[in-house]
Amino acid sequence: MKKVLFTLALIVFISERCIGAPPRCNCGPGQYCKLQQVYCFTTSCPPIAVCVDNPTCAGVNCGPGKYCKIVQPQCFTTPCPPLPECLDLPTTSSATNVTSS
């Protein structure tokens, strides 16, 4: 009976963490939770929830005329952290006002 209950509890635990459910973590500020695949020697292991640092623009080289900005992408699954994106630098144009009399 104990083995059946343990197996049932393990199945519920795995299904809650891996099948269609968002990962559950207690992450600190500047982090988000994501599932990470674990590789085992004997059987296939379910992914585990881990805390990952939010992306930054540090180390992103956008090239001339562009700058890096953290943006929130449109997502269809979770987690959906903001991502660095290279954007065009704003241009300054001098507008001339023409008045007719």
Backbone torsions as a table, in degrees:
resi	resn	phi	psi	omega
1	MET	NA	-41.4	179.9
2	LYS	-63.1	-38.7	-180.0
3	LYS	-64.6	-39.3	178.8
4	VAL	-65.2	-44.7	179.4
5	LEU	-64.1	-42.0	178.4
6	PHE	-62.7	-44.7	179.5
7	THR	-62.3	-43.7	178.7
8	LEU	-63.1	-43.9	178.6
9	ALA	-62.9	-40.0	179.1
10	LEU	-65.5	-41.2	178.5
11	ILE	-63.5	-43.8	178.3
12	VAL	-63.0	-44.4	179.3
13	PHE	-59.4	-47.7	-178.6
14	ILE	-66.2	-43.5	-177.0
15	SER	-66.5	-35.4	178.3
16	GLU	-68.0	-34.3	-175.6
17	ARG	-88.7	-19.1	-168.5
18	CYS	-125.3	-23.8	-172.2
19	ILE	-107.5	94.6	173.4
20	GLY	74.3	-5.0	180.0
21	ALA	-97.0	142.9	176.0
22	PRO	-66.1	148.4	179.2
23	PRO	-64.0	152.1	-179.3
24	ARG	-117.7	120.4	178.0
25	CYS	-140.1	165.2	171.5
26	ASN	-114.9	76.4	-174.0
27	CYS	-86.9	153.6	178.2
28	GLY	-83.6	178.6	177.5
29	PRO	-59.7	141.9	179.2
30	GLY	79.9	13.7	179.3
31	GLN	-132.4	160.9	172.6
32	TYR	-136.8	165.6	-175.8
33	CYS	-101.7	135.5	176.4
34	LYS	-145.1	157.6	176.8
35	LEU	-83.2	135.2	178.2
36	GLN	-123.3	130.5	-179.2
37	GLN	-69.2	136.4	178.0
38	VAL	-111.3	135.7	179.6
39	TYR	-104.4	129.0	-177.5
40	CYS	-114.6	161.4	-179.5
41	PHE	-86.6	-29.3	-172.9
42	THR	-102.9	-50.4	-178.3
43	THR	-132.6	173.5	176.3
44	SER	-75.4	137.5	-178.7
45	CYS	-105.9	145.3	176.0
46	PRO	-73.4	154.6	175.5
47	PRO	-64.3	156.0	177.6
48	ILE	-116.7	153.4	178.5
49	ALA	-83.6	129.6	179.1
50	VAL	-133.6	153.3	176.0
51	CYS	-87.7	134.7	-178.1
52	VAL	-128.4	140.7	178.2
53	ASP	-64.8	141.1	174.1
54	ASN	-62.3	144.6	179.6
55	PRO	-66.0	152.7	176.0
56	THR	-130.9	174.6	176.9
57	CYS	-88.1	-0.3	179.1
58	ALA	-61.7	126.3	178.4
59	GLY	85.3	-0.6	178.1
60	VAL	-89.2	122.1	178.6
61	ASN	-107.0	108.7	-174.9
62	CYS	-89.3	-18.2	-179.6
63	GLY	92.1	174.7	-176.3
64	PRO	-65.9	141.2	177.0
65	GLY	77.7	9.4	-179.2
66	LYS	-133.8	160.7	175.8
67	TYR	-140.1	160.0	-178.4
68	CYS	-96.3	136.4	176.6
69	LYS	-140.4	139.6	175.7
70	ILE	-80.6	122.7	-178.1
71	VAL	-126.2	153.9	177.0
72	GLN	-92.3	112.9	179.9
73	PRO	-75.5	163.8	172.3
74	GLN	-81.1	122.5	-175.2
75	CYS	-120.9	155.8	176.5
76	PHE	-117.4	-4.1	177.1
77	THR	-136.4	167.9	175.2
78	THR	-113.4	153.4	-4.0
79	PRO	-73.0	160.6	-179.0
80	CYS	-136.6	73.9	-177.3
81	PRO	-75.5	157.9	172.6
82	PRO	-63.0	153.2	-177.7
83	LEU	-128.6	149.8	174.0
84	PRO	-71.3	139.0	178.5
85	GLU	-139.2	139.4	176.7
86	CYS	-87.1	125.1	-179.1
87	LEU	-120.0	156.3	176.4
88	ASP	-69.1	140.0	174.4
89	LEU	-65.4	141.6	177.2
90	PRO	-65.5	142.2	178.5
91	THR	-98.9	145.8	175.8
92	THR	-102.8	120.6	178.1
93	SER	-117.6	134.8	179.6
94	SER	-88.0	113.0	-179.8
95	ALA	-85.9	137.1	178.1
96	THR	-106.8	131.4	178.6
97	ASN	-91.4	124.5	178.2
98	VAL	-112.1	124.0	177.7
99	THR	-115.6	138.6	177.5
100	SER	-110.1	141.2	179.2
101	SER	-118.9	NA	NA
